[in-house]
Amino acid sequence: MMRNGIKNKKVILAVCGGIAAYKSIEILRLLKKAGAEVRVIMTQSAQWFVGALTFEALSGQSVFKDMFQEGSEASFRHIDWAREADGVIIAPATANTIGKLANGIADDPLSTFMLAVASPVLICPSMNTHMYANQAVQRNLDTLRSDGYVVVEPASGQLACGTTGPGRLPEPEEIFDRFLGCLSPKDLVGKKILVTAGPTIEPIDPVRFISNRSSGKMGFAVARAAEHRGAEVTLISGPTHLADPMNVTTIRVRTAEEMAGHVFQQMENADVIIKSAAVSDYGPKESEAHKIKKGKNELVLHLQQNEDILKVLGQKKKHQILVGFAAETKDLEKNATQKLAEKNLDIIAGNLVGSSDSGFESDTNTVTLFFKDGTTESLPTMEKLEVAHILLDRIATKVLRAAKAPKSTKN
Ligand code: CTP
């Protein structure tokens, strides 16, 4: 099963001839940064837009661009690369290549290679709006979809040819994200997953607030991973700098009270609720309507406790699987297992905050999972997206399967 998607995986990046070919350089960079081994195939017309040398230098491998003129080693390259590939991205995909793939034509390295591919393929069309709307192109794309290829809708906007409309290659980050989804197992199709993320902020006056150091990265990673695996995901997030994950219904909130309102509204609908938000436990009893002016030497703020959203969910839960997070500075096991019991959770993911590779602002996390049945699982330090996938693995197998199992009948 793909964890963070593409670490150590063999990925083929195929580049066709279009203005957007320059964006493929950035796609290559993102793949390499994520730890993939990338090989590049270029069509002949792609080489008019970007030099093969650029891809060669960045991928560290020679580019496959000619069937017959690169020595005997190259003669079976289309078969070898297809056999070894864990996934393929075609970006930009031109109308010509789309037409060839839809009709099984094999007259250049890319189309010949594609006939031998058995791994997931992401096709990213990019062309003039009228070409994209053309019936033949749309018919070919429908064929490719029904053949099992994943097609990314082009973005809309002003195109290089001056036309405005759909046809632009989406941003490399978006293509990279869709490719991760393409490689993920689809074991959460039909499941509704509610995720919370980020901090909440509790206003003191119009310019000041109480909050915490949560970045939202863990919750956003959970939402992305769940969407990649086919779930219908709603994300309720406190203020963060992160962009809405693709295909996820994202609701932005500020206070614990707002978060509670949305979570309780969505609860009934959810199969799984994963609360990774760092909800402020206390907020000012009263928020001042105007900025508090500097005056006395000492200022006392009166705080009152916010509702514990997860605890209420635990009391109200029926069919839902409940997952909490516990960020602790000491006594991880004691604190996490106490929260697991008190909040009536199925799993709690605990981590010690404070080190640079684990916790709030970090891209990695060192998590221990504590399960309702008393078992625990300590994970090594890994990317938050990878942690999210492992958590979803456990939810999908251990918890969702147990919930589905028929009750034993006594005779
Ligand atoms: N949580 C919540 N509502 C709150 C506080 C916490 O839903 N008002 C949830 C968090 O989203 C998290 C879990 O409870 O999933 C544990 O949060 P944490 O802040 O670690 O624990 P608390 O219960 O607040 O206890 P303490 O702050 O004393 O450690």
Boltz pocket constraint, residues with backbone or C-beta under 6 A from the ligand:
constraints:
  - pocket:
      binder: B
      contacts: [[A, 256], [A, 275], [A, 276], [A, 277], [A, 278], [A, 279], [A, 280], [A, 281], [A, 306], [A, 307], [A, 308], [A, 309], [A, 310], [A, 311], [A, 323], [A, 324], [A, 325], [A, 326], [A, 327], [A, 328], [A, 339]]
      max_distance: 6.0
